[in-house]
Amino acid sequence: MISKVKNAMSNLVGGMMPHGHHHHNNHHSGGGQTCGQDSLPPRFPYGRPDFLDLTPELLQYSTEHASRPVLALKRGSRLPWQTGYAEVINAGKSMLNEDQASCEKLFVKKPSGKHRNSTLVDDNGDGTGIPLQFWGVFDGHAGSGAAIMASKLLHRLIRDGLGEICHLLENPSSAPPICLAKNGSPYQAEAKKGATQEAEDPDAVCDSSVRFHMEKVVSLESLIMGVIETAFKQMDDLIEKEKTSYAISGGCCALAVIHLMGKLYVANSGDSRAIIIRNNEVIAMTNEFTPESERQRLQYLGFLRPELLGNEFTHIEFPRRIQHSELGKKMLYRDHTMTGWAYKTIVEDDLKFPLIYGEGKK
Amino acid sequence: MISKVKNAMSNLVGGMMPHGHHHHNNHHSGGGQTCGQDSLPPRFPYGRPDFLDLTPELLQYSTEHASRPVLALKRGSRLPWQTGYAEVINAGKSMLNEDQASCEKLFVKKPSGKHRNSTLVDDNGDGTGIPLQFWGVFDGHAGSGAAIMASKLLHRLIRDGLGEICHLLENPSSAPPICLAKNGSPYQAEAKKGATQEAEDPDAVCDSSVRFHMEKVVSLESLIMGVIETAFKQMDDLIEKEKTSYAISGGCCALAVIHLMGKLYVANSGDSRAIIIRNNEVIAMTNEFTPESERQRLQYLGFLRPELLGNEFTHIEFPRRIQHSELGKKMLYRDHTMTGWAYKTIVEDDLKFPLIYGEGKK
């Protein structure tokens, strides 16, 4: 074990550390799959957030579980919005710090042909466009790969999604049109004005008398929320896709705060929490996902798609693990439709590991 | 049409009115299935709540859409808890009043062999047991059958469910045991005391040293909530089962209020609302189910089980219906993961009727 750690540490300094190594052997239960992953290159090398600007020596120092040094911004360096930051590694739960953070200033602009759908474009570009300030924290679990990748790319996905609606952001006083032409220009608004048909759009209806019953009005803000929510999903899909070519270990919570056009947007998926402190009062800006808050949704999924439980889990919740000797007795349980509890007779299937277990952080 | 109504009215007075007839022919879109149902006998004859104690003449009078008489309790009759009640038929949306109500005093007691699982037992029995006061309102849709059946049986299902845990209700000071023996006695509590094995239970573990990590504590109140939630589900299952033998038309909202052992329990499924008025202040006790509140849950179901959409509906929400001429353009949409909106290119599948449409009552 010691030699393995030493070897990993020397790789680490060289920036080649494969993600997801742990002190505890029982974390290697992935077995063959983990070994297969190890032969793939990491998507991004292990490191701490860019804004800490660590030297290789400091990076190595940051992983010492015995001294647990607190890392903060370098003296004299400044982040936008007087952002503060400090981190410390855990007491030995994982060899590397699996959590990540990012703080980026970006510019939203119309996608140009060559940059379309490229998340590799420089963050700052040429400094033109609508400014966007992004903060993110990514609480990694069972490996640092997903958190590193999300900290490098989530803000770019959001920027690119906003770029697609850039022409709407530039006219914030008018509500977004329900329908756009293929080239992205406001189709319906044009049609209602009775404008001439767009050249690329031979089917355009120009009858300005068309009216729609129960048409919902959608605000620009909810369009921005839609971009952020979609980017979270795209980030997930991208990790899944790139896992075929790279070693991307673990998963992570994602908490993103975006300042755009005078408004602050906060999005969370997982068990972190954003707070605002004002006049010594703590205002929670997000709610954590916990086994309690997500129980019914996940049980419902397990109920509807039992094949996802892989014959290993039961979607029914019990107040504790059941022993084999209790078969045939009655145990308290909760199903996806219930907030209260009832008794059911224990059958063989109930001995499987419960999909929902524990209560999360307190 | 007139002769059909006349015929229905004469059937009504004879108590043989099949449920679910409407003035409007477009409500008969069920076609063959409805005709098939009509040949089955109704599960319960049409009527108004028992506590109104209407004569056949008053029952007929109650259905007059022109005069719309207000029905209230008979002079001199009293309901428990000074319960008040008044109803009036709609202005012609349906021929009969599809809504129902119930107000019942029941007694919870241990199930005896012959009465077990019988929802046909008299409500009052011999007046022994734990008293339970039940109020229910059932807002029927597309027929009165389901609302009538629920108003006759839901309180009995709740009473019988509580009867199964009667021995726990009788000892409210001790928390319900996690596990019961097959005969319903508190199994684990016995085992922890190291009592002798129960005769019918040869596998009983009597090792009092057995301790469970992360065992949840379940209150008696959450057990009562579990009974009520389970009864709602049982009511649904019973309607489905009896539809093979009886004509049970439509569906209904169910709002139940139960007073038991000094506490008031309120349960709702649908778009009714329970309120308490205190010092002229209105306190909402339930939240209605609306297309807005249930959107993501239903979209998620449609996404996970597309076969339930019958190739007729799309689980994606759009701000309005899409026209065929808009194929290939971009339309605002929301999927089950989103609270905000985004644009998607319209494909053939998006022309289907949306699963979520409209915003419910305002």
Interface residues (C-beta under 8 A of the other chain):
Chain A: G161 E164 I165 P176 I178 C179 L180 A181 K182 G184 Y187 D201 D203 A204 V205 V210 F212 H213 M214 E215 K216 V217 V218 E221 S222 L223 I224 M225 G226 V227 I228 E229 T230 K233 R297 Y300 L301 L304 R305 P319 R320 R321 Q323 S325 E326 L327 G328 K329 K330 M331 L332 R334 T337 M338 T339 G340 W341 A342 Y343 T345 Y357 G358 E359
Chain B: G161 E164 I165 P176 I178 C179 L180 A181 K182 G184 Y187 D201 D203 A204 V205 V210 F212 H213 M214 E215 K216 V217 V218 E221 S222 L223 I224 M225 G226 V227 I228 E229 T230 K233 R297 Y300 L301 L304 R305 P319 R320 R321 Q323 S325 E326 L327 G328 K329 K330 M331 L332 R334 T337 M338 T339 G340 W341 A342 Y343 T345 Y357 G358 E359
